Amino acid sequence: MGVEHAAFAAGDVYIDFPYEEVFFRFEKATGKVFRKFYGEAAETEIPRDNNLYAEGTIAGTEVTADLYAKGRPRRVYELSRK
């Protein structure tokens, strides 16, 4: 897993990091990085040295722009009551 360094030189990069339920988008033209959590439509700009982004580039998977735009639903966890 992880994203090859060459991908960042080639163009925009879209990353899915399911462990933290987050997507990242690297915009080559500006060098900006954006983050979008599962279940959310809006993205926010983050610093390139963001720790979660660094983890995503190492352990995440490169995906298509369409999947990034579509997003994924947030998982729902139920706490059992005993």
LINGIRA-V133733 format. One record per backbone hydrogen bond with DSSP energy under -0.5 kcal/mol. CO is the residue of the C=O (numbers start at 0). NH is the residue of the N-H. If there is no record, write none. Layout:
# LINGIRA-V133733
co=<CO CO>
nh=<NH NH>
This chain:
# LINGIRA-V133733
co=<3 3 4 4 5 6 12 13 14 14 15 16 16 17 20 21 22 23 24 24 25 25 26 26 26 31 32 33 34 35 36 43 45 46 49 50 51 52 53 54 55 56 59 60 62 63 64 65 66 71 74 77 79>
nh=<6 7 7 8 9 10 25 62 16 23 60 19 21 20 37 16 35 14 26 33 12 27 29 30 31 26 45 24 43 22 39 34 32 49 53 54 55 56 57 58 59 2 1 15 13 67 68 69 70 38 76 79 81>
